[in-house]
Amino acid sequence: MSSSDPLVRAEGLSKSYGPVRALAEASFTIPAGQVVGLLGPNGAGKTTAMKILTGYLAADAGRAWVAGHEVAAEPLAAKRCLGYLPENNPLYLEMRVADFLAFAHAARGLPRSRRRRDIDRVVVRTGLEPVFRRPLGECSKGYRQRAGLAQALLHDPPLLVLDEPTNGLDPNQVVEMRRLIRELGETKTVILTSHVLPEVEQLAGRVILIHRGRIVADGPLEGLRGGLGDRLIVRVAVRGPSGRLRRLLAAAGARAVRERPRPFGDPGLAAAEAELDGGAEALEALAAAAAAAGLPLVELAPQGHDLESTFRRLTAGEEAAA
């Protein structure tokens, strides 16, 4: 693998469970050093994609590589390059943290001569010192998650795959886990899933959105939050009746028009929010059309979007089209 090659590459991944198509020809690449949020509604296929990348499941079609190693053809070599924290974080609760990490180290086939050094490194990295001699069953959920993350770090892999890493944690534990993931993202590539979209906004620089087994969006977080390509969400207010504003927007090709409360409660104003294609040129055309129609503009502003609104718009659109 050369320095210019992506750390993760997926080409046409497909997977079905009986009649259910969980993943359909999914393709993406992830270069070293990115923190990527893999998102989608329940059953969208994101966990299936993670399991294929980690070698836990075999794809029905398509291929995946980790650090230049094809997952299906070189499973052990690929797994040496990644650490995986599943959503359910399976642990032996009767084991002490120290014994669990020693067991995981041996199970990975790592040299016994490195065991003490590797365990000390991950214990410090994940903050497990206070519970190192305690049985996992007596640890809080936050410390159990840290133990699961510690085992994923034992072999110091370049890639971490984290499935719902903050699931079930209390607010203080969530803050600590996010801080830890953010620190790990400074030196490692991280792929994570989360149903808490503001969490992804805090941690990830890129989002891959899967719906009904297909990738429906892939790009930098800021690009997805700001809109999709030349599609804009605009807020419009004019001095005039609401019927004339609706006709103006219809003539401009606006979609999903929603009336808004009159600004300042002024009965002489009409306001709406709508989707437009065409970027800045569409805004200029709408302003010119309003002037030609004798509707003085009070407001014409493109709206930024958080990740949640983009998520809802994309997945709702897919369902409508299905």
Backbone bond lengths (Angstrom), bond angles and torsions (degrees), N, CA, C in turn:
res aa  C-N    CA-C-N  psi(-1)  N-CA   C-N-CA  omega(-1)  CA-C   N-CA-C  phi
1 M - - - 1.464 - - 1.522 109.56 -
2 S 1.342 118.10 123.80 1.455 121.81 178.17 1.514 109.91 -86.99
3 S 1.338 116.33 164.97 1.465 120.69 -177.30 1.521 112.25 -64.51
4 S 1.340 117.77 -20.46 1.463 121.09 -179.26 1.528 112.90 -88.79
5 D 1.341 117.74 -10.89 1.460 120.87 -179.32 1.523 110.13 -76.33
6 P 1.353 117.78 147.85 1.468 119.36 175.58 1.518 110.44 -67.03
7 L 1.317 116.37 148.64 1.462 120.18 177.08 1.527 110.61 -71.46
8 V 1.342 116.64 -35.36 1.456 122.19 179.24 1.524 108.48 -126.28
9 R 1.332 115.83 134.59 1.466 120.24 176.50 1.524 108.56 -139.63
10 A 1.317 115.58 130.16 1.463 121.75 176.47 1.519 108.14 -125.83
11 E 1.318 116.33 133.57 1.460 121.45 -179.42 1.523 109.64 -129.73
12 G 1.325 116.13 112.12 1.449 122.17 172.83 1.517 115.81 59.71
13 L 1.329 117.49 38.38 1.463 120.09 -178.24 1.528 111.00 -68.91
14 S 1.323 115.70 128.96 1.462 121.77 177.27 1.524 108.76 -136.10
15 K 1.337 115.02 144.76 1.462 120.12 179.54 1.524 108.70 -154.54
16 S 1.334 115.67 132.84 1.461 121.35 176.67 1.513 109.82 -124.07
17 Y 1.345 115.48 147.47 1.456 122.50 171.13 1.527 106.34 -113.98
18 G 1.313 115.69 95.43 1.456 118.99 -173.75 1.520 109.10 63.02
19 P 1.339 117.74 -127.92 1.467 119.73 -179.67 1.529 114.45 -79.47
20 V 1.331 117.33 -6.59 1.471 120.90 -175.21 1.529 109.91 -91.19
21 R 1.311 116.39 122.17 1.464 121.91 177.87 1.520 108.28 -87.71
22 A 1.318 117.38 104.92 1.468 121.20 -175.85 1.518 112.21 -83.90
23 L 1.335 117.14 -32.15 1.462 121.71 -177.56 1.518 107.42 -144.30
24 A 1.317 117.47 133.66 1.455 121.50 -173.55 1.529 110.51 -131.05
25 E 1.323 116.58 99.55 1.472 123.51 171.70 1.535 111.60 53.21
26 A 1.303 115.54 49.11 1.464 120.90 -179.94 1.527 109.89 -82.72
27 S 1.324 116.37 128.95 1.467 121.99 179.51 1.521 109.73 -134.10
28 F 1.323 116.96 135.99 1.462 121.98 175.89 1.517 108.54 -166.58
29 T 1.327 115.87 161.35 1.457 122.11 172.35 1.520 108.67 -129.42
30 I 1.332 115.86 149.23 1.462 121.37 179.00 1.527 107.80 -132.29
31 P 1.320 118.09 115.29 1.462 119.74 177.38 1.517 111.76 -74.86
32 A 1.300 116.69 163.41 1.463 121.46 177.20 1.519 109.65 -61.79
33 G 1.321 115.60 142.23 1.458 120.86 173.63 1.512 115.45 94.21
34 Q 1.332 119.34 -0.19 1.462 120.62 179.30 1.521 111.48 -94.06
35 V 1.341 115.68 149.67 1.460 122.29 166.50 1.523 105.77 -109.56
36 V 1.333 116.28 115.91 1.464 122.46 -171.31 1.519 109.53 -117.23
37 G 1.322 116.71 129.52 1.453 121.89 173.06 1.514 109.62 -92.29
38 L 1.328 117.04 122.15 1.462 122.95 177.07 1.518 106.57 -101.38
39 L 1.325 116.64 109.35 1.459 121.35 -168.47 1.517 111.51 -120.60
40 G 1.320 115.12 159.96 1.449 121.95 174.95 1.512 109.97 167.71
41 P 1.342 117.63 159.54 1.464 120.20 175.98 1.532 110.39 -64.00
42 N 1.332 116.61 169.66 1.459 120.15 175.24 1.529 109.76 -56.80
43 G 1.326 115.45 132.60 1.457 119.94 179.65 1.512 114.42 80.08
44 A 1.333 117.74 9.90 1.464 119.75 -176.88 1.515 113.00 -73.84
45 G 1.336 117.99 -25.87 1.456 120.71 -178.80 1.507 114.63 118.99
46 K 1.348 117.64 0.90 1.462 119.26 -175.31 1.528 111.87 -69.12
47 T 1.339 117.68 -41.47 1.459 119.33 178.35 1.520 110.94 -67.94
48 T 1.320 117.33 -35.97 1.465 120.43 174.88 1.523 110.62 -60.48
49 A 1.335 117.06 -43.15 1.467 120.27 178.17 1.525 110.58 -60.66
50 M 1.339 116.94 -42.99 1.464 120.61 178.83 1.524 111.25 -62.24
51 K 1.338 116.74 -43.12 1.458 120.04 -178.06 1.525 111.80 -66.09
52 I 1.320 117.23 -33.10 1.464 120.15 176.43 1.529 110.17 -69.78
53 L 1.327 117.05 -43.47 1.469 120.41 179.71 1.525 111.36 -61.71
54 T 1.325 116.86 -35.16 1.466 120.19 -176.95 1.526 112.54 -87.90
55 G 1.330 117.47 -2.87 1.454 120.05 179.67 1.512 114.16 83.08
56 Y 1.323 117.27 7.07 1.466 121.13 179.71 1.522 110.91 -73.57
57 L 1.353 116.59 -33.65 1.452 122.97 176.48 1.522 109.37 -124.97
58 A 1.330 116.12 151.11 1.458 121.16 173.07 1.526 108.84 -95.08
59 A 1.322 116.69 138.39 1.458 120.85 176.75 1.524 109.97 -75.28
60 D 1.327 116.91 148.80 1.465 120.56 172.82 1.516 110.67 -72.38
61 A 1.313 115.74 -33.30 1.463 121.65 178.92 1.518 108.34 -152.55
62 G 1.324 116.23 157.46 1.458 121.38 -179.94 1.522 111.48 93.79
63 R 1.331 114.82 173.65 1.464 120.83 -176.45 1.523 109.21 -139.02
64 A 1.332 115.42 154.68 1.472 121.35 178.13 1.512 109.06 -138.68
65 W 1.326 115.73 145.86 1.466 122.59 179.50 1.524 108.78 -129.36
66 V 1.317 116.32 143.33 1.462 123.21 171.60 1.520 107.17 -127.88
67 A 1.317 116.29 120.65 1.475 122.43 -179.94 1.531 111.09 53.18
68 G 1.330 115.84 38.87 1.456 120.55 177.16 1.510 114.91 84.76
69 H 1.331 118.75 -4.16 1.459 122.46 -179.14 1.525 109.58 -101.70
70 E 1.327 116.88 124.86 1.458 119.25 177.07 1.526 109.06 -70.68
71 V 1.325 115.52 127.12 1.463 120.57 -171.84 1.530 111.62 -61.73
72 A 1.327 118.16 -41.71 1.464 120.52 -177.68 1.520 112.14 -73.83
73 A 1.331 117.24 -37.12 1.466 120.57 -175.46 1.523 112.90 -87.32
74 E 1.346 117.32 -29.99 1.469 122.12 -178.50 1.524 109.40 -129.03
75 P 1.321 118.14 62.45 1.469 119.38 -172.26 1.519 114.17 -61.24
76 L 1.329 118.61 -41.35 1.458 119.85 -178.10 1.524 111.16 -68.59
77 A 1.330 116.88 -41.17 1.465 119.86 179.21 1.522 110.60 -64.18
78 A 1.328 117.22 -40.36 1.465 120.48 178.73 1.521 110.95 -65.93
79 K 1.349 116.95 -42.10 1.463 120.19 -177.62 1.521 112.01 -68.96
80 R 1.331 117.51 -25.80 1.467 119.19 176.43 1.528 111.37 -66.95
81 C 1.319 116.92 -17.67 1.465 121.24 -176.33 1.527 113.14 -100.02
82 L 1.334 117.36 4.66 1.463 118.70 -179.43 1.519 110.63 -140.04
83 G 1.321 114.66 154.03 1.456 122.92 171.80 1.512 108.47 -119.88
84 Y 1.326 117.25 136.93 1.468 121.93 -171.39 1.520 110.01 -124.73
85 L 1.323 116.05 126.83 1.463 122.41 172.03 1.520 107.57 -114.58
86 P 1.352 118.56 99.45 1.470 120.24 179.99 1.522 111.06 -67.38
87 E 1.332 115.20 164.05 1.459 119.87 -178.78 1.520 111.88 -61.77
88 N 1.342 117.88 -40.10 1.464 119.16 -176.90 1.526 112.98 -86.25
89 N 1.332 118.56 -6.26 1.468 124.17 173.92 1.532 111.62 43.71
90 P 1.337 117.87 68.54 1.471 119.64 -177.49 1.522 111.98 -65.59
91 L 1.317 116.50 127.01 1.459 122.91 -178.92 1.531 109.60 -134.66
92 Y 1.318 115.90 155.80 1.466 121.49 171.49 1.527 107.16 -91.77
93 L 1.322 116.22 98.21 1.461 120.45 -169.03 1.524 112.88 -67.12
94 E 1.343 117.49 -22.23 1.462 119.04 178.76 1.527 111.86 -78.17
95 M 1.321 117.73 -14.22 1.469 121.54 179.63 1.519 111.05 -79.35
96 R 1.308 116.08 147.16 1.459 119.52 167.94 1.529 108.70 -72.81
97 V 1.322 116.85 156.16 1.462 120.96 178.18 1.524 110.12 -54.39
98 A 1.335 116.93 -44.81 1.465 121.01 -178.88 1.524 111.20 -60.01
99 D 1.329 116.93 -43.51 1.466 120.85 -178.10 1.524 111.18 -70.07
100 F 1.334 116.50 -38.18 1.470 120.05 178.55 1.521 111.00 -61.54
101 L 1.326 117.21 -44.05 1.462 119.97 -179.51 1.525 111.36 -68.96
102 A 1.326 117.08 -35.06 1.467 120.04 175.64 1.529 110.41 -65.38
103 F 1.347 116.07 -40.91 1.462 120.70 177.62 1.528 110.69 -63.10
104 A 1.343 117.27 -46.28 1.465 121.20 -179.43 1.531 110.50 -62.97
105 H 1.315 116.89 -38.02 1.462 121.41 178.72 1.528 110.10 -62.54
106 A 1.321 116.68 -46.01 1.466 120.35 179.52 1.526 111.16 -66.97
107 A 1.343 117.12 -39.43 1.460 120.73 -179.18 1.529 111.80 -63.50
108 R 1.312 117.02 -29.15 1.460 120.48 177.59 1.524 112.00 -78.93
109 G 1.304 116.98 -6.75 1.456 119.20 -179.73 1.511 113.69 74.39
110 L 1.326 116.41 23.07 1.459 120.03 179.31 1.529 109.88 -76.78
111 P 1.327 117.83 150.93 1.476 120.12 -177.15 1.529 111.85 -60.04
112 R 1.326 115.11 133.58 1.468 120.06 179.27 1.527 111.17 -59.87
113 S 1.336 116.92 -30.99 1.464 120.39 -179.14 1.523 112.22 -64.01
114 R 1.350 116.84 -20.75 1.470 120.83 -178.90 1.516 112.33 -96.83
115 R 1.334 118.36 -4.59 1.460 120.24 -168.22 1.522 112.59 -58.61
116 R 1.311 117.51 -51.41 1.467 120.47 -177.54 1.522 110.95 -60.30
117 R 1.323 115.82 -44.54 1.467 119.47 -178.30 1.531 111.35 -65.49
118 D 1.347 117.50 -43.95 1.462 120.68 -178.59 1.522 111.12 -65.55
119 I 1.343 116.45 -42.37 1.464 119.26 -179.44 1.526 110.52 -66.73
120 D 1.314 117.89 -43.19 1.468 120.26 178.15 1.531 110.30 -58.78
121 R 1.327 116.22 -40.00 1.474 120.07 -178.06 1.524 111.06 -62.91
122 V 1.343 117.86 -47.23 1.464 119.35 -175.67 1.522 111.43 -75.87
123 V 1.320 117.61 -30.07 1.466 119.94 177.79 1.525 109.96 -64.12
124 V 1.323 116.45 -44.62 1.471 119.93 177.48 1.519 110.35 -65.73
125 R 1.336 116.73 -42.04 1.472 120.86 -176.63 1.524 111.40 -63.16
126 T 1.320 116.88 -36.81 1.466 120.18 -175.76 1.525 113.68 -101.10
127 G 1.327 117.99 1.24 1.464 120.82 176.52 1.511 114.60 70.55
128 L 1.336 117.58 36.84 1.458 121.52 -177.83 1.531 113.69 -91.75
129 E 1.308 118.31 2.75 1.460 120.51 -175.97 1.533 113.65 -53.06
130 P 1.361 119.71 -41.83 1.472 118.36 -176.27 1.527 113.73 -65.73
131 V 1.340 119.02 -21.11 1.473 120.34 -175.23 1.524 111.45 -120.22
132 F 1.315 117.73 16.19 1.468 120.98 -172.05 1.527 111.96 -58.53
133 R 1.328 118.82 -35.59 1.467 122.22 -178.31 1.530 112.03 -99.82
134 R 1.315 116.90 10.59 1.458 120.11 -175.83 1.531 110.57 -97.99
135 P 1.347 119.83 143.75 1.466 120.57 173.89 1.532 110.80 -60.36
136 L 1.312 116.15 142.72 1.461 120.05 -178.71 1.527 111.15 -60.04
137 G 1.333 117.44 -34.21 1.455 120.47 179.75 1.517 113.42 -65.17
138 E 1.328 117.70 -18.40 1.465 121.44 178.42 1.529 112.33 -98.44
139 C 1.329 116.45 1.96 1.470 121.04 179.67 1.525 109.74 -90.04
140 S 1.319 116.08 153.53 1.455 120.66 174.60 1.529 109.34 -67.61
141 K 1.346 115.27 164.93 1.467 119.59 178.40 1.534 110.53 -60.27
142 G 1.320 116.62 -35.21 1.461 119.76 179.13 1.521 111.95 -62.81
143 Y 1.326 116.66 -44.37 1.465 119.61 179.12 1.532 111.39 -70.04
144 R 1.346 117.39 -32.73 1.467 118.79 176.46 1.522 110.58 -65.96
145 Q 1.340 116.81 -37.56 1.464 119.14 175.78 1.529 110.86 -64.49
146 R 1.324 116.13 -38.51 1.466 119.44 178.03 1.526 110.81 -65.33
147 A 1.335 116.54 -37.02 1.462 119.28 177.78 1.524 110.67 -64.67
148 G 1.342 116.39 -40.67 1.455 119.50 176.33 1.515 112.11 -63.27
149 L 1.317 116.57 -39.32 1.454 120.24 177.47 1.526 110.79 -68.98
150 A 1.324 117.09 -36.68 1.463 120.63 179.31 1.528 111.20 -61.57
151 Q 1.358 117.05 -42.08 1.469 118.44 179.28 1.523 110.49 -65.31
152 A 1.337 117.91 -30.76 1.467 121.16 178.37 1.524 111.78 -71.31
153 L 1.333 116.44 -17.98 1.474 120.81 -177.11 1.530 112.98 -101.36
154 L 1.325 117.73 -5.24 1.466 120.22 -172.43 1.525 113.16 -55.63
155 H 1.311 117.30 -40.02 1.464 120.85 -176.99 1.528 112.20 -94.12
156 D 1.344 116.44 10.87 1.466 123.91 175.88 1.530 111.66 52.54
157 P 1.350 117.36 57.50 1.470 120.16 -176.52 1.530 111.48 -76.88
158 P 1.340 117.32 155.42 1.465 119.42 176.46 1.517 113.62 -76.55
159 L 1.365 117.13 -17.62 1.466 121.67 -176.52 1.516 110.41 -122.80
160 L 1.344 116.53 133.22 1.459 122.94 172.35 1.524 108.98 -115.96
161 V 1.328 116.27 133.18 1.457 122.76 177.56 1.524 106.81 -118.04
162 L 1.334 116.51 113.26 1.462 122.25 -171.47 1.523 109.51 -121.02
163 D 1.328 116.23 114.48 1.462 121.69 -177.75 1.531 108.67 -100.23
164 E 1.336 116.27 109.13 1.470 122.87 -179.20 1.531 111.36 50.57
165 P 1.331 118.42 58.70 1.476 120.03 -172.87 1.516 115.05 -66.36
166 T 1.342 119.05 -19.74 1.470 120.12 -179.86 1.528 112.52 -106.20
167 N 1.319 117.29 9.01 1.464 120.76 -178.09 1.530 111.09 -60.71
168 G 1.325 116.51 126.52 1.459 121.51 176.44 1.511 115.28 84.13
169 L 1.320 118.65 0.66 1.463 120.35 -179.63 1.525 110.59 -86.14
170 D 1.345 116.01 151.64 1.456 118.65 175.22 1.531 109.05 -78.01
171 P 1.334 118.50 167.75 1.467 120.26 -173.81 1.526 114.39 -54.71
172 N 1.329 118.10 -40.70 1.464 119.75 179.21 1.527 111.35 -66.16
173 Q 1.341 116.01 -40.32 1.456 119.66 178.53 1.522 111.56 -67.14
174 V 1.330 116.63 -35.65 1.471 120.45 177.14 1.519 110.32 -60.95
175 V 1.324 116.60 -45.47 1.465 120.40 179.78 1.526 110.52 -59.63
176 E 1.319 116.76 -43.79 1.460 120.31 -179.13 1.529 111.81 -66.78
177 M 1.339 117.10 -41.23 1.460 119.69 179.42 1.527 110.93 -66.22
178 R 1.337 116.96 -40.03 1.465 119.49 177.21 1.526 110.83 -62.14
179 R 1.320 116.04 -41.81 1.465 119.42 178.62 1.522 110.36 -60.55
180 L 1.317 116.05 -42.48 1.460 120.71 -179.32 1.528 110.82 -65.11
181 I 1.332 117.50 -44.14 1.466 120.39 179.05 1.519 110.41 -63.63
182 R 1.336 116.12 -39.65 1.471 119.48 178.77 1.521 110.94 -61.64
183 E 1.326 117.00 -41.09 1.463 120.94 178.35 1.527 111.00 -66.24
184 L 1.330 116.98 -42.05 1.461 120.23 178.89 1.521 111.17 -64.02
185 G 1.339 116.63 -33.88 1.450 120.95 179.64 1.520 113.79 -66.87
186 E 1.318 117.15 -12.91 1.470 119.86 177.58 1.522 111.67 -75.55
187 T 1.335 117.81 -21.53 1.466 120.72 -177.10 1.529 113.01 -125.29
188 K 1.333 117.94 -9.48 1.458 120.74 -176.94 1.526 110.80 -131.93
189 T 1.324 114.96 159.40 1.457 121.17 169.79 1.524 107.67 -83.22
190 V 1.333 116.56 134.55 1.463 121.01 -176.09 1.526 108.98 -128.92
191 I 1.338 115.84 129.71 1.463 122.21 168.80 1.518 106.53 -113.23
192 L 1.332 117.00 125.48 1.458 119.34 -178.74 1.512 111.07 -136.06
193 T 1.324 115.25 148.95 1.459 120.94 169.70 1.513 107.94 -112.06
194 S 1.323 115.76 152.57 1.452 121.01 175.24 1.515 108.54 -163.38
195 H 1.357 116.17 140.68 1.455 119.96 172.18 1.527 110.93 -83.77
196 V 1.333 117.07 -8.62 1.467 121.16 179.53 1.523 107.27 -94.42
197 L 1.336 116.21 95.35 1.464 119.80 -172.08 1.522 113.33 -64.73
198 P 1.343 120.49 -36.91 1.470 118.28 174.65 1.526 112.72 -58.79
199 E 1.340 116.46 -28.75 1.456 119.84 176.84 1.523 110.80 -64.64
200 V 1.332 116.59 -43.24 1.468 120.52 177.75 1.523 110.00 -63.02
201 E 1.325 116.67 -38.96 1.463 119.83 178.79 1.523 111.23 -61.43
202 Q 1.327 116.98 -33.37 1.463 120.57 179.98 1.521 112.55 -76.22
203 L 1.337 117.22 -28.62 1.458 120.27 -169.36 1.521 114.25 -106.68
204 A 1.327 117.73 -35.42 1.463 120.76 -169.13 1.521 112.08 -99.95
205 G 1.325 114.84 148.29 1.458 120.47 173.26 1.517 112.09 -100.51
206 R 1.338 115.73 -11.48 1.465 121.13 -178.02 1.522 108.49 -143.58
207 V 1.332 115.78 148.85 1.454 121.48 -179.57 1.529 109.54 -128.26
208 I 1.337 115.80 133.62 1.459 122.38 168.74 1.525 106.32 -113.91
209 L 1.320 116.23 118.44 1.469 121.48 -175.39 1.527 109.25 -106.75
210 I 1.335 115.44 121.95 1.458 122.09 -179.76 1.514 109.29 -111.03
211 H 1.335 115.40 135.71 1.467 119.87 176.07 1.513 108.34 -143.88
212 R 1.341 115.14 129.31 1.462 121.46 -177.41 1.524 111.47 52.73
213 G 1.319 115.14 39.44 1.447 121.29 174.04 1.509 115.28 82.38
214 R 1.323 117.87 -3.39 1.466 121.04 -177.36 1.529 110.63 -116.75
215 I 1.313 115.74 148.35 1.461 120.50 175.50 1.521 108.44 -79.22
216 V 1.333 116.03 118.29 1.465 120.50 -177.77 1.525 111.95 -105.66
217 A 1.320 117.89 -10.85 1.463 121.19 175.41 1.517 108.41 -160.24
218 D 1.316 115.70 144.57 1.470 121.53 178.77 1.512 107.34 -156.17
219 G 1.317 116.46 115.11 1.449 118.26 179.33 1.510 112.64 176.88
220 P 1.341 115.94 178.27 1.467 119.93 178.19 1.519 110.95 -59.43
221 L 1.314 116.01 146.72 1.452 121.45 -177.17 1.529 111.29 -56.79
222 E 1.316 117.10 -44.37 1.464 119.68 -177.74 1.516 111.29 -62.04
223 G 1.341 116.89 -37.86 1.454 119.81 179.26 1.518 112.24 -65.28
224 L 1.329 117.16 -39.93 1.456 119.79 179.56 1.521 111.53 -71.68
225 R 1.329 116.63 -35.08 1.464 118.92 178.98 1.520 111.57 -70.12
226 G 1.326 116.94 -31.51 1.460 120.05 -174.70 1.504 114.10 -83.56
227 G 1.324 118.02 -9.48 1.452 121.59 -176.75 1.506 108.92 133.10
228 L 1.293 117.93 175.60 1.451 123.04 -177.60 1.511 108.75 -115.05
229 G 1.341 116.52 104.29 1.457 120.46 179.95 1.515 110.05 61.97
230 D 1.348 116.00 -124.89 1.457 121.25 -179.12 1.522 112.77 -93.79
231 R 1.327 117.93 8.15 1.457 120.05 177.97 1.522 109.06 -80.36
232 L 1.327 115.61 130.81 1.460 120.79 -178.78 1.516 110.27 -124.87
233 I 1.312 115.40 146.21 1.456 121.84 166.12 1.524 106.12 -102.52
234 V 1.331 116.79 123.37 1.463 119.73 -175.77 1.524 110.35 -123.05
235 R 1.308 114.90 147.86 1.464 122.38 171.44 1.523 106.77 -105.48
236 V 1.324 115.07 129.85 1.466 121.20 -176.69 1.517 108.92 -128.60
237 A 1.319 115.79 135.98 1.469 120.85 172.40 1.530 107.44 -138.15
238 V 1.335 115.91 135.14 1.465 121.15 179.93 1.523 109.19 -132.35
239 R 1.337 114.77 160.96 1.462 119.17 172.43 1.518 106.63 -92.18
240 G 1.328 114.23 105.38 1.459 120.07 -177.29 1.507 109.77 159.87
241 P 1.323 117.95 177.08 1.466 121.20 -176.89 1.530 112.07 -73.41
242 S 1.331 115.56 154.53 1.459 120.35 -177.02 1.521 112.46 -65.66
243 G 1.339 117.39 -30.68 1.458 120.09 179.19 1.526 111.70 -62.90
244 R 1.302 116.70 -39.66 1.471 119.69 179.42 1.537 110.57 -69.39
245 L 1.338 116.64 -34.92 1.462 118.58 177.06 1.525 110.45 -65.84
246 R 1.333 117.09 -41.35 1.472 119.52 178.89 1.521 110.96 -62.08
247 R 1.340 117.01 -40.85 1.471 119.68 179.46 1.523 111.15 -67.04
248 L 1.323 116.50 -36.56 1.466 120.59 177.41 1.525 110.32 -62.13
249 L 1.317 116.81 -46.30 1.464 120.63 -178.82 1.524 111.21 -67.61
250 A 1.331 117.23 -38.31 1.462 120.04 178.03 1.524 110.60 -62.76
251 A 1.335 116.99 -41.66 1.467 120.39 179.05 1.522 111.43 -65.05
252 A 1.343 117.05 -27.48 1.469 121.25 179.33 1.524 112.18 -83.97
253 G 1.336 117.57 -0.56 1.456 120.75 179.47 1.515 113.57 79.94
254 A 1.331 117.76 21.27 1.461 120.69 -178.78 1.526 110.33 -70.89
255 R 1.330 114.98 149.29 1.459 122.07 178.38 1.532 108.93 -121.55
256 A 1.325 113.83 164.56 1.462 120.95 174.89 1.529 111.64 48.63
257 V 1.323 115.99 49.44 1.466 120.82 -178.99 1.524 109.42 -74.10
258 R 1.316 115.83 128.61 1.465 121.53 179.33 1.523 109.09 -129.03
259 E 1.326 115.88 124.63 1.469 118.85 178.49 1.516 110.05 -67.43
260 R 1.326 115.99 145.57 1.457 122.75 177.34 1.516 109.07 -117.68
261 P 1.337 117.72 159.60 1.462 119.35 175.45 1.531 110.73 -58.84
262 R 1.320 115.87 148.08 1.473 119.87 178.84 1.529 109.61 -63.16
263 P 1.335 118.11 129.85 1.474 120.25 177.50 1.520 110.96 -56.78
264 F 1.308 115.61 134.31 1.472 123.25 177.31 1.535 111.72 61.14
265 G 1.349 117.14 13.01 1.457 119.69 -178.36 1.513 113.59 68.24
266 D 1.318 118.00 16.88 1.468 122.88 -176.99 1.529 109.13 -74.22
267 P 1.317 119.93 117.31 1.462 121.81 -177.61 1.524 112.74 -67.49
268 G 1.316 118.25 -15.08 1.457 120.80 179.86 1.517 113.49 -86.00
269 L 1.339 117.60 -1.75 1.461 121.68 -178.03 1.525 110.65 -107.65
270 A 1.327 114.99 152.03 1.467 122.11 172.24 1.521 107.21 -128.56
271 A 1.320 115.77 142.94 1.466 119.48 -175.83 1.522 109.91 -140.86
272 A 1.341 114.71 149.90 1.465 120.51 -180.00 1.521 109.80 -155.44
273 E 1.332 114.83 164.30 1.459 122.67 171.55 1.522 106.67 -123.52
274 A 1.351 117.41 139.61 1.462 120.33 -175.83 1.521 110.30 -153.58
275 E 1.331 115.76 164.29 1.452 122.71 175.03 1.519 109.37 -100.08
276 L 1.341 115.43 135.99 1.462 121.81 178.98 1.519 109.85 -129.37
277 D 1.316 116.86 146.09 1.460 121.96 171.07 1.516 108.98 -101.39
278 G 1.340 116.54 142.91 1.455 119.43 173.69 1.507 115.84 119.74
279 G 1.311 118.81 -1.37 1.455 121.38 174.78 1.516 113.14 63.45
280 A 1.329 115.93 -141.58 1.467 121.18 -175.48 1.523 112.13 -61.88
281 E 1.335 116.90 -33.71 1.470 119.48 -179.89 1.525 110.63 -63.51
282 A 1.330 117.19 -36.68 1.462 119.97 178.83 1.525 110.98 -65.49
283 L 1.331 116.74 -37.17 1.468 119.80 177.01 1.523 111.12 -63.69
284 E 1.323 116.11 -43.90 1.469 119.73 179.55 1.525 111.11 -63.53
285 A 1.344 116.53 -40.78 1.462 120.33 179.74 1.526 110.92 -65.58
286 L 1.338 116.50 -38.95 1.461 119.81 179.28 1.525 110.57 -66.64
287 A 1.332 117.20 -40.43 1.472 120.50 177.99 1.520 110.58 -62.74
288 A 1.335 116.92 -42.12 1.465 120.30 179.63 1.524 110.98 -65.97
289 A 1.338 117.13 -39.96 1.455 120.35 179.90 1.520 111.21 -65.84
290 A 1.340 117.01 -37.80 1.461 120.33 177.84 1.520 110.89 -63.89
291 A 1.334 115.91 -41.67 1.462 119.48 178.78 1.525 110.75 -64.16
292 A 1.340 116.80 -42.83 1.454 120.67 179.99 1.526 111.86 -64.63
293 A 1.322 116.61 -31.00 1.455 120.82 -179.81 1.524 112.53 -85.77
294 G 1.311 117.11 -0.99 1.456 120.37 179.79 1.513 113.34 72.71
295 L 1.356 116.16 31.67 1.467 120.76 177.85 1.529 108.20 -111.61
296 P 1.337 117.54 98.76 1.479 119.07 -179.84 1.529 111.25 -61.13
297 L 1.332 116.00 128.02 1.459 121.32 179.22 1.521 110.71 -77.01
298 V 1.306 116.25 130.48 1.459 121.99 172.67 1.526 109.59 -100.89
299 E 1.341 116.87 -33.50 1.460 121.68 179.38 1.523 108.82 -149.74
300 L 1.335 116.77 137.31 1.455 123.34 170.19 1.530 105.97 -149.61
301 A 1.330 116.03 99.57 1.459 119.44 -170.16 1.517 110.90 -139.46
302 P 1.358 117.12 126.66 1.474 119.46 171.92 1.515 109.65 -69.66
303 Q 1.323 115.69 145.92 1.451 121.02 -177.09 1.518 111.44 -107.31
304 G 1.339 116.58 132.60 1.451 120.35 169.40 1.522 108.83 -74.24
305 H 1.335 116.30 162.48 1.459 119.10 -176.74 1.519 110.15 -135.09
306 D 1.322 115.42 142.35 1.444 118.19 171.17 1.523 108.76 -80.50
307 L 1.305 116.10 170.60 1.456 120.65 -175.85 1.518 111.29 -63.78
308 E 1.338 117.27 -33.54 1.460 119.91 -178.11 1.518 111.65 -63.06
309 S 1.336 117.96 -43.10 1.459 119.61 -178.99 1.528 110.83 -67.77
310 T 1.343 117.16 -37.04 1.462 119.79 176.06 1.526 110.36 -64.45
311 F 1.322 116.69 -43.91 1.467 122.05 178.24 1.520 110.16 -57.29
312 R 1.300 117.51 -48.86 1.465 121.42 -177.31 1.520 110.73 -64.81
313 R 1.323 117.43 -40.74 1.458 120.41 -178.46 1.528 111.42 -65.70
314 L 1.344 116.53 -43.46 1.467 119.83 -178.47 1.514 112.19 -69.07
315 T 1.325 117.58 -45.59 1.460 118.80 -176.84 1.528 110.67 -72.47
316 A 1.328 118.18 -34.95 1.459 120.29 176.82 1.518 109.75 -64.73
317 G 1.336 116.62 -39.05 1.463 120.38 179.60 1.504 111.75 -63.89
318 E 1.335 117.03 -39.64 1.457 120.51 179.35 1.521 110.43 -64.77
319 E 1.339 117.16 -40.59 1.447 119.37 -178.65 1.517 111.08 -66.86
320 A 1.340 115.64 -37.69 1.445 118.67 179.87 1.521 111.48 -66.20
321 A 1.352 115.54 -32.89 1.444 119.48 -176.56 1.523 112.39 -81.89
322 A 1.342 117.19 -18.08 1.462 120.55 -174.57 1.521 111.93 -73.04
